[in-house]
């Protein structure tokens, strides 16, 4: 029973954070105006659902510990799975941000006009003078925000740290709880929660 209690205590913190901070924050919040790549929300929901499944599996195993005893081999397997998932989760987050920045840079590159190219000048005049002014979309706003973040913090490593720990510009003017900042912060929270659980199961994978 003591082992059973120890396992439940270890699971309490990450599961509490998961339920209160991540699930509500990611499934209630509308990220459609933020997701310029089209797969950001899908990535987010995938990592949240998988982490939820892993937590449920850990809880079931913790329940069995009191009846069957600790299986040290299973602890090693669970630890490995959680470690792999943690790395994959953070990798998806980084890939998402990389894709967004790539999209932003390409968008700004396409908007530049070559004054030595007659075709470019004609297209520019047609788009910005002959045609009526178009209302700026939410995607345009988001692209400008990302462009500003890149300009203010040219160092990619430092910029990614800021984005994945604070949410970048998404948290400005809002509280971090249940806000749009979860779009990035969720990856960090799940990453460290998975590492924490992986370490716990690895630590308890050796017979004392």
TAWOFEN-V850209 format. One record per residue. N is the residue number from 1. PHI is phi in degrees with one decimal (NA if undefined). PSI is psi as a letter, one per 30 degrees, with the letter a starting at -180 (* if undefined). NEAR is the number of other ideal C-beta (glycine too) atoms within 8 Angstrom. Layout:
[[N/PHI/PSI/NEAR] [N/PHI/PSI/NEAR]]
This chain:
[[1/NA/e/5] [2/-62.7/e/5] [3/-61.3/e/10] [4/-58.7/e/11] [5/-64.3/e/8] [6/-62.9/e/9] [7/-67.9/e/12] [8/-66.0/e/10] [9/-63.4/e/7] [10/-66.1/e/9] [11/-83.9/f/13] [12/-60.4/e/8] [13/-61.9/e/9] [14/-63.8/e/12] [15/-71.0/e/10] [16/-61.9/e/8] [17/-60.0/e/11] [18/-60.8/e/16] [19/-71.3/e/9] [20/-79.9/e/8] [21/-94.3/e/12] [22/-88.4/e/15] [23/-59.1/e/11] [24/-64.3/e/10] [25/-65.6/e/13] [26/-93.1/f/13] [27/-94.7/f/8] [28/-89.7/e/6] [29/-69.7/k/11] [30/-91.3/j/4] [31/-102.6/g/12] [32/-62.0/e/7] [33/-80.7/f/9] [34/-96.4/e/10] [35/-77.8/i/11] [36/-80.5/f/12] [37/-87.5/f/9] [38/95.7/f/5] [39/-118.4/g/9] [40/-62.9/e/14] [41/-65.8/e/9] [42/-64.2/e/7] [43/-55.6/e/11] [44/-61.0/e/12] [45/-68.1/e/10] [46/-64.0/e/9] [47/-66.6/e/14] [48/-66.8/e/15] [49/-65.5/e/8] [50/-63.9/e/9] [51/-62.8/e/15] [52/-61.9/e/10] [53/-63.2/e/8] [54/-63.3/e/13] [55/-65.3/e/12] [56/-62.2/e/8] [57/-62.0/e/9] [58/-66.5/e/12] [59/-66.2/e/11] [60/-62.2/e/8] [61/-63.8/e/11] [62/-61.5/e/11] [63/-68.0/e/9] [64/-75.4/f/8] [65/-57.2/e/12] [66/-68.5/f/7] [67/-94.8/e/6] [68/-98.7/f/5] [69/90.2/l/6] [70/-76.7/k/7] [71/-102.9/j/7] [72/-66.6/e/10] [73/-68.2/e/7] [74/-64.7/e/8] [75/-58.9/e/13] [76/-64.5/e/11] [77/-65.6/e/8] [78/-61.5/e/14] [79/-60.3/e/13] [80/-65.2/e/9] [81/-62.5/e/9] [82/-65.2/e/14] [83/-66.2/e/11] [84/-63.2/e/8] [85/-64.6/e/12] [86/-59.1/e/14] [87/-65.4/e/8] [88/-63.9/e/8] [89/-59.5/e/14] [90/-66.0/e/11] [91/-62.5/e/8] [92/-65.0/e/12] [93/-62.9/e/15] [94/-65.4/e/9] [95/-62.5/e/8] [96/-60.6/e/12] [97/-63.7/e/12] [98/-59.1/e/8] [99/-65.8/e/10] [100/-66.0/e/12] [101/-69.2/e/10] [102/-63.8/e/8] [103/-61.4/e/11] [104/-64.0/e/13] [105/-63.6/e/9] [106/-66.5/e/8] [107/-64.8/e/9] [108/-71.6/e/10] [109/-67.2/e/7] [110/-69.9/f/6] [111/-82.9/f/6] [112/-76.0/k/6] [113/-107.2/k/9] [114/-88.8/j/6] [115/-68.1/f/6] [116/-93.2/f/3] [117/-109.6/j/8] [118/-61.8/e/5] [119/-62.1/e/6] [120/-61.7/e/10] [121/-65.4/e/10] [122/-63.8/e/8] [123/-64.7/e/9] [124/-64.6/e/10] [125/-63.5/e/9] [126/-68.1/e/9] [127/-75.0/e/8] [128/-102.6/f/7] [129/-118.8/e/7] [130/-71.7/e/5] [131/-83.5/k/8] [132/-63.0/l/3] [133/-63.6/k/5] [134/-94.3/k/5] [135/-71.2/k/4] [136/-69.1/k/5] [137/-87.5/l/6] [138/-65.2/e/7] [139/-67.0/e/8] [140/-61.8/e/8] [141/-61.9/e/10] [142/-65.6/e/11] [143/-62.7/e/13] [144/-64.3/e/8] [145/-62.7/e/9] [146/-63.9/e/12] [147/-61.7/e/10] [148/-64.9/e/9] [149/-63.5/e/12] [150/-65.7/e/12] [151/-66.8/e/7] [152/-73.0/e/5] [153/-130.4/i/9] [154/-63.2/f/6] [155/-71.2/j/6] [156/-60.8/e/6] [157/-60.9/e/6] [158/-66.8/e/8] [159/-64.1/e/12] [160/-66.8/e/10] [161/-60.8/e/8] [162/-63.6/e/10] [163/-62.8/e/12] [164/-86.9/f/11] [165/-110.1/f/7] [166/-118.1/f/9] [167/92.9/g/14] [168/65.1/b/10] [169/-73.2/f/8] [170/-69.3/f/12] [171/-92.3/f/11] [172/-65.5/k/5] [173/81.4/g/2] [174/-137.6/l/9] [175/-73.8/l/5] [176/-68.4/e/9] [177/-67.4/k/6] [178/58.2/g/9] [179/-102.6/a/13] [180/-66.4/f/11] [181/-61.8/f/13] [182/-60.6/f/14] [183/-54.8/e/14] [184/-108.2/e/14] [185/-62.3/e/13] [186/-54.1/e/14] [187/-62.2/e/13] [188/-68.4/e/12] [189/-61.9/e/12] [190/-66.7/e/15] [191/-58.9/e/12] [192/-72.2/e/9] [193/-64.6/e/13] [194/-67.9/e/16] [195/-64.0/e/11] [196/-60.1/e/10] [197/-68.0/e/15] [198/-62.2/e/14] [199/-65.3/e/9] [200/-61.0/e/9] [201/-70.0/e/13] [202/-67.3/e/10] [203/-62.0/e/7] [204/-100.4/g/10] [205/-99.2/g/10] [206/-117.6/k/6] [207/-68.7/k/3] [208/-93.4/*/2]]
